[in-house]
Amino acid sequence: MFSILQRRAGVTSAALVFWAVLVQAQIQLISRPVPPADAVERGQKLFVANCGFCHGSTARGGEGGPDLVRSVVVLDDDNAEHIGPVIRQGRPGTAMPSFDLPQAQINDIAAFLRSRTQAAINRRTYELKELNTGDAKAGEAYFNGAGKCNTCHSPSGDLAGVARRYQAQELLEKFLYPARGRERKPVQATVKLASGETIAGEVDYLDDFIVSIHDAEGGYRSWPRESVQAVLKDPYAAHQDLLRKYTDADIHNLLAYLANLQ
């Protein structure tokens, strides 16, 4: 009985030590200086453009990329001393590429990530910023004008009631990164062989050296890129192109318009 109590006391002590260390770590992270708002804003824009596809626009994880809010590298980072090398060198052997960014931009990305960890840890002061702050009329004009969204989408067709299906954050990610998730549509390819024969199908694999597809009958076909001509039709190409052109106002205005499609 005594040994059982000893073991329980040991477990209890270990648990108390663990929680003490955890609380201390949280206090340390929260007590760090809050990054300047302008640096966080710049860093968020850089992060969405360069990292958002894999890690999500809020750094909570995305298409193959982990949740950075809980990343040890991010949690231990003070002034981009840990994040900087990862951004510049990437992660060899993984899908994480390297980015040749100026130190000032890396510092801004680090500021944005620190703001995300501090917000996640300090639950008592965490506030979700209102996303729907744009001008719906301006968003409608962009949808039908410069954005050319109406060439593929219709507010009375595929987008009817979209605001009832998604919350603002989800809606934002849907039009910024539509290729994410289970609803992703495949890239189509038409491959022309040296003989003149053409074969169409869904792209299975594609790089600078190989193109592989599943044809209309479900058969797997593969060729060296240099021996064929491949014409690709990516259903998300227009969205990817817009991601390079959006201003902050465009994004918020478009979100405000879509949020009205009840």
DRENDO-1510 file (C-alpha; in Angstrom, 1 decimal, always signed):
<recs>
REC; n; res; u; v; w
REC; 1; MET; +0.0; +0.0; +0.0 .
REC; 2; PHE; +2.8; +2.3; +0.9 .
REC; 3; SER; +4.6; +1.7; -2.4 .
REC; 4; ILE; +1.4; +2.4; -4.3 .
REC; 5; LEU; +1.1; +5.7; -2.4 .
REC; 6; GLN; +4.7; +6.5; -3.2 .
REC; 7; ARG; +4.1; +5.8; -6.9 .
REC; 8; ARG; +1.0; +7.9; -6.9 .
REC; 9; ALA; +2.8; +10.7; -5.1 .
REC; 10; GLY; +5.6; +10.5; -7.7 .
REC; 11; VAL; +3.1; +10.7; -10.5 .
REC; 12; THR; +1.4; +13.6; -8.9 .
REC; 13; SER; +4.6; +15.4; -8.3 .
REC; 14; ALA; +5.7; +14.8; -11.9 .
REC; 15; ALA; +2.3; +16.1; -13.2 .
REC; 16; LEU; +2.6; +19.2; -11.0 .
REC; 17; VAL; +6.1; +19.9; -12.3 .
REC; 18; PHE; +4.9; +19.4; -15.9 .
REC; 19; TRP; +2.0; +21.8; -15.4 .
REC; 20; ALA; +4.3; +24.3; -13.7 .
REC; 21; VAL; +6.7; +24.3; -16.6 .
REC; 22; LEU; +3.9; +24.6; -19.1 .
REC; 23; VAL; +2.3; +27.5; -17.2 .
REC; 24; GLN; +5.7; +29.2; -17.0 .
REC; 25; ALA; +6.3; +28.7; -20.7 .
REC; 26; GLN; +2.9; +30.2; -21.4 .
REC; 27; ILE; +3.7; +33.2; -19.2 .
REC; 28; GLN; +7.0; +33.7; -20.9 .
REC; 29; LEU; +5.4; +33.6; -24.4 .
REC; 30; ILE; +2.6; +36.0; -23.4 .
REC; 31; SER; +5.0; +38.3; -21.6 .
REC; 32; ARG; +7.1; +38.8; -24.7 .
REC; 33; PRO; +6.7; +42.2; -26.3 .
REC; 34; VAL; +3.7; +42.3; -28.6 .
REC; 35; PRO; +4.9; +42.7; -32.2 .
REC; 36; PRO; +4.1; +46.1; -33.8 .
REC; 37; ALA; +0.7; +46.0; -35.6 .
REC; 38; ASP; +2.2; +47.3; -38.9 .
REC; 39; ALA; +4.8; +44.5; -38.8 .
REC; 40; VAL; +2.1; +41.9; -38.1 .
REC; 41; GLU; +0.0; +43.2; -41.0 .
REC; 42; ARG; +2.9; +43.1; -43.4 .
REC; 43; GLY; +3.9; +39.7; -42.2 .
REC; 44; GLN; +0.4; +38.3; -42.6 .
REC; 45; LYS; +0.2; +39.5; -46.2 .
REC; 46; LEU; +3.7; +37.9; -46.9 .
REC; 47; PHE; +2.7; +34.7; -45.1 .
REC; 48; VAL; -0.6; +34.3; -47.0 .
REC; 49; ALA; +1.2; +34.9; -50.3 .
REC; 50; ASN; +4.2; +32.6; -49.7 .
REC; 51; CYS; +3.2; +30.1; -47.1 .
REC; 52; GLY; -0.6; +30.1; -46.9 .
REC; 53; PHE; -1.2; +27.3; -49.4 .
REC; 54; CYS; +0.6; +24.7; -47.3 .
REC; 55; HIS; +0.1; +26.2; -43.8 .
REC; 56; GLY; -3.3; +27.9; -44.1 .
REC; 57; SER; -3.9; +31.6; -44.1 .
REC; 58; THR; -4.0; +31.6; -40.3 .
REC; 59; ALA; -0.9; +29.4; -39.9 .
REC; 60; ARG; -3.1; +26.6; -38.4 .
REC; 61; GLY; -2.1; +24.0; -41.1 .
REC; 62; GLY; -3.2; +23.4; -44.6 .
REC; 63; GLU; -2.5; +21.4; -47.7 .
REC; 64; GLY; +0.3; +19.2; -46.4 .
REC; 65; GLY; +1.8; +21.8; -44.1 .
REC; 66; PRO; +1.7; +21.6; -40.3 .
REC; 67; ASP; +0.1; +23.9; -37.8 .
REC; 68; LEU; +2.8; +26.5; -37.1 .
REC; 69; VAL; +1.0; +28.0; -34.1 .
REC; 70; ARG; +2.0; +25.0; -32.1 .
REC; 71; SER; +5.4; +24.6; -33.8 .
REC; 72; VAL; +8.4; +24.4; -31.4 .
REC; 73; VAL; +10.5; +26.5; -33.9 .
REC; 74; VAL; +7.9; +29.3; -33.8 .
REC; 75; LEU; +7.3; +29.1; -30.0 .
REC; 76; ASP; +11.1; +29.3; -29.3 .
REC; 77; ASP; +11.6; +32.2; -31.8 .
REC; 78; ASP; +12.2; +35.7; -30.5 .
REC; 79; ASN; +13.5; +37.7; -33.4 .
REC; 80; ALA; +13.4; +35.4; -36.4 .
REC; 81; GLU; +16.6; +33.7; -35.3 .
REC; 82; HIS; +15.0; +30.3; -35.6 .
REC; 83; ILE; +12.4; +31.0; -38.3 .
REC; 84; GLY; +14.8; +32.8; -40.6 .
REC; 85; PRO; +17.0; +29.8; -41.4 .
REC; 86; VAL; +14.0; +27.6; -42.1 .
REC; 87; ILE; +12.5; +30.1; -44.5 .
REC; 88; ARG; +15.8; +30.7; -46.3 .
REC; 89; GLN; +17.0; +27.0; -46.4 .
REC; 90; GLY; +13.7; +25.2; -46.4 .
REC; 91; ARG; +13.4; +21.6; -45.2 .
REC; 92; PRO; +15.5; +19.3; -47.4 .
REC; 93; GLY; +13.7; +16.1; -48.1 .
REC; 94; THR; +10.3; +17.6; -47.5 .
REC; 95; ALA; +7.8; +19.7; -49.4 .
REC; 96; MET; +9.1; +22.8; -47.6 .
REC; 97; PRO; +11.0; +25.0; -50.2 .
REC; 98; SER; +13.5; +27.7; -49.6 .
REC; 99; PHE; +12.5; +31.4; -50.0 .
REC; 100; ASP; +15.0; +34.1; -50.9 .
REC; 101; LEU; +13.4; +36.9; -48.9 .
REC; 102; PRO; +15.0; +40.0; -47.4 .
REC; 103; GLN; +15.6; +40.0; -43.7 .
REC; 104; ALA; +13.0; +42.7; -43.1 .
REC; 105; GLN; +10.3; +40.5; -44.7 .
REC; 106; ILE; +11.4; +37.5; -42.7 .
REC; 107; ASN; +11.2; +39.6; -39.5 .
REC; 108; ASP; +7.6; +40.6; -40.5 .
REC; 109; ILE; +6.6; +37.0; -41.0 .
REC; 110; ALA; +8.1; +36.1; -37.6 .
REC; 111; ALA; +6.1; +39.0; -36.1 .
REC; 112; PHE; +2.9; +37.6; -37.6 .
REC; 113; LEU; +3.6; +34.1; -36.3 .
REC; 114; ARG; +4.4; +35.4; -32.8 .
REC; 115; SER; +1.1; +37.3; -32.8 .
REC; 116; ARG; -0.7; +34.0; -33.7 .
REC; 117; THR; +1.0; +32.1; -30.8 .
REC; 118; GLN; +0.4; +34.8; -28.3 .
REC; 119; ALA; -3.3; +35.0; -29.3 .
REC; 120; ALA; -3.7; +31.2; -29.1 .
REC; 121; ILE; -2.0; +31.0; -25.7 .
REC; 122; ASN; -3.5; +34.0; -24.0 .
REC; 123; ARG; -7.2; +32.9; -24.2 .
REC; 124; ARG; -8.4; +35.6; -21.8 .
REC; 125; THR; -7.4; +38.4; -24.2 .
REC; 126; TYR; -7.9; +36.6; -27.5 .
REC; 127; GLU; -10.2; +38.4; -29.9 .
REC; 128; LEU; -11.1; +37.2; -33.4 .
REC; 129; LYS; -10.9; +40.2; -35.7 .
REC; 130; GLU; -14.0; +40.9; -37.8 .
REC; 131; LEU; -13.2; +39.8; -41.3 .
REC; 132; ASN; -16.2; +41.2; -43.1 .
REC; 133; THR; -15.2; +44.8; -43.2 .
REC; 134; GLY; -15.3; +45.4; -46.9 .
REC; 135; ASP; -17.6; +47.1; -49.3 .
REC; 136; ALA; -20.1; +44.6; -50.8 .
REC; 137; LYS; -20.8; +46.9; -53.8 .
REC; 138; ALA; -17.2; +47.2; -54.6 .
REC; 139; GLY; -16.8; +43.5; -54.2 .
REC; 140; GLU; -19.6; +42.9; -56.7 .
REC; 141; ALA; -17.9; +45.2; -59.2 .
REC; 142; TYR; -14.7; +43.3; -58.7 .
REC; 143; PHE; -16.5; +40.0; -59.1 .
REC; 144; ASN; -18.0; +41.1; -62.4 .
REC; 145; GLY; -15.1; +43.3; -63.6 .
REC; 146; ALA; -11.4; +43.1; -62.8 .
REC; 147; GLY; -11.5; +39.8; -61.1 .
REC; 148; LYS; -13.5; +38.1; -63.9 .
REC; 149; CYS; -15.0; +35.8; -61.3 .
REC; 150; ASN; -18.3; +35.8; -63.2 .
REC; 151; THR; -16.7; +34.0; -66.2 .
REC; 152; CYS; -16.7; +30.8; -64.0 .
REC; 153; HIS; -19.1; +31.5; -61.1 .
REC; 154; SER; -22.6; +32.7; -60.7 .
REC; 155; PRO; -24.3; +34.1; -57.6 .
REC; 156; SER; -27.5; +32.4; -58.7 .
REC; 157; GLY; -25.8; +29.2; -59.7 .
REC; 158; ASP; -22.8; +27.5; -57.9 .
REC; 159; LEU; -22.5; +30.4; -55.4 .
REC; 160; ALA; -26.2; +30.5; -54.5 .
REC; 161; GLY; -26.5; +30.4; -50.7 .
REC; 162; VAL; -22.7; +30.2; -50.3 .
REC; 163; ALA; -22.8; +32.4; -47.2 .
REC; 164; ARG; -25.1; +29.9; -45.4 .
REC; 165; ARG; -22.7; +27.1; -46.1 .
REC; 166; TYR; -19.5; +28.7; -44.8 .
REC; 167; GLN; -18.4; +31.0; -42.0 .
REC; 168; ALA; -16.4; +34.1; -43.0 .
REC; 169; GLN; -13.0; +32.5; -42.3 .
REC; 170; GLU; -14.0; +29.4; -44.3 .
REC; 171; LEU; -15.4; +31.6; -47.1 .
REC; 172; LEU; -12.2; +33.6; -47.2 .
REC; 173; GLU; -10.0; +30.5; -47.5 .
REC; 174; LYS; -12.4; +29.0; -50.1 .
REC; 175; PHE; -11.8; +31.8; -52.7 .
REC; 176; LEU; -8.2; +32.3; -51.8 .
REC; 177; TYR; -7.2; +28.6; -51.8 .
REC; 178; PRO; -10.0; +26.7; -53.6 .
REC; 179; ALA; -7.6; +23.8; -54.4 .
REC; 180; ARG; -7.5; +22.7; -50.8 .
REC; 181; GLY; -9.7; +20.1; -49.2 .
REC; 182; ARG; -11.7; +17.1; -50.4 .
REC; 183; GLU; -13.6; +19.1; -53.0 .
REC; 184; ARG; -10.5; +19.7; -55.1 .
REC; 185; LYS; -11.0; +19.2; -58.8 .
REC; 186; PRO; -8.3; +17.4; -60.8 .
REC; 187; VAL; -6.0; +19.1; -63.4 .
REC; 188; GLN; -6.9; +17.9; -66.9 .
REC; 189; ALA; -4.3; +17.3; -69.6 .
REC; 190; THR; -4.4; +16.6; -73.3 .
REC; 191; VAL; -1.2; +14.8; -74.4 .
REC; 192; LYS; -0.1; +14.8; -78.0 .
REC; 193; LEU; +2.2; +12.0; -78.9 .
REC; 194; ALA; +5.0; +12.1; -81.6 .
REC; 195; SER; +2.7; +10.0; -83.8 .
REC; 196; GLY; +0.0; +12.8; -83.7 .
REC; 197; GLU; -2.3; +10.8; -81.5 .
REC; 198; THR; -3.9; +12.7; -78.6 .
REC; 199; ILE; -4.9; +11.3; -75.3 .
REC; 200; ALA; -6.9; +13.2; -72.6 .
REC; 201; GLY; -7.3; +12.5; -68.9 .
REC; 202; GLU; -6.8; +13.5; -65.3 .
REC; 203; VAL; -3.2; +14.4; -64.3 .
REC; 204; ASP; -1.8; +11.8; -61.9 .
REC; 205; TYR; +1.8; +13.2; -61.8 .
REC; 206; LEU; +3.5; +16.1; -63.4 .
REC; 207; ASP; +7.0; +17.6; -63.1 .
REC; 208; ASP; +9.7; +18.9; -65.5 .
REC; 209; PHE; +10.5; +15.4; -66.6 .
REC; 210; ILE; +7.4; +13.2; -66.5 .
REC; 211; VAL; +3.7; +13.6; -67.2 .
REC; 212; SER; +1.3; +10.8; -66.1 .
REC; 213; ILE; -2.5; +10.7; -66.5 .
REC; 214; HIS; -5.5; +8.4; -66.1 .
REC; 215; ASP; -7.3; +8.3; -69.4 .
REC; 216; ALA; -11.1; +8.2; -69.9 .
REC; 217; GLU; -11.1; +4.4; -69.4 .
REC; 218; GLY; -9.2; +4.7; -66.2 .
REC; 219; GLY; -6.0; +3.4; -67.7 .
REC; 220; TYR; -2.7; +4.8; -66.4 .
REC; 221; ARG; -0.4; +6.4; -69.0 .
REC; 222; SER; +3.0; +8.0; -68.5 .
REC; 223; TRP; +5.5; +9.7; -70.8 .
REC; 224; PRO; +8.8; +11.7; -70.6 .
REC; 225; ARG; +7.8; +15.4; -71.0 .
REC; 226; GLU; +10.4; +15.9; -73.8 .
REC; 227; SER; +8.7; +13.3; -76.0 .
REC; 228; VAL; +5.2; +14.7; -75.9 .
REC; 229; GLN; +3.2; +18.0; -76.0 .
REC; 230; ALA; +1.0; +18.4; -72.9 .
REC; 231; VAL; -1.7; +21.0; -72.7 .
REC; 232; LEU; -2.9; +21.5; -69.1 .
REC; 233; LYS; -6.2; +22.8; -67.9 .
REC; 234; ASP; -6.0; +23.7; -64.2 .
REC; 235; PRO; -9.4; +24.6; -62.8 .
REC; 236; TYR; -7.7; +26.8; -60.2 .
REC; 237; ALA; -5.3; +28.6; -62.4 .
REC; 238; ALA; -7.4; +31.8; -62.4 .
REC; 239; HIS; -7.5; +31.8; -58.6 .
REC; 240; GLN; -3.7; +31.3; -58.4 .
REC; 241; ASP; -3.2; +34.2; -60.8 .
REC; 242; LEU; -5.5; +36.4; -58.7 .
REC; 243; LEU; -3.6; +35.6; -55.6 .
REC; 244; ARG; -0.7; +37.5; -57.0 .
REC; 245; LYS; -2.9; +40.5; -57.9 .
REC; 246; TYR; -5.3; +41.0; -55.0 .
REC; 247; THR; -5.0; +44.1; -52.8 .
REC; 248; ASP; -6.2; +43.9; -49.2 .
REC; 249; ALA; -9.2; +46.0; -50.3 .
REC; 250; ASP; -10.0; +43.6; -53.1 .
REC; 251; ILE; -10.0; +40.6; -50.7 .
REC; 252; HIS; -12.2; +42.3; -48.1 .
REC; 253; ASN; -14.6; +43.7; -50.6 .
REC; 254; LEU; -15.0; +40.4; -52.4 .
REC; 255; LEU; -15.6; +38.6; -49.0 .
REC; 256; ALA; -18.2; +41.2; -48.2 .
REC; 257; TYR; -20.0; +40.5; -51.5 .
REC; 258; LEU; -19.9; +36.7; -51.1 .
REC; 259; ALA; -21.1; +37.0; -47.5 .
REC; 260; ASN; -24.3; +38.6; -48.8 .
REC; 261; LEU; -25.1; +35.6; -51.0 .
REC; 262; GLN; -27.6; +34.1; -48.7 .
</recs>
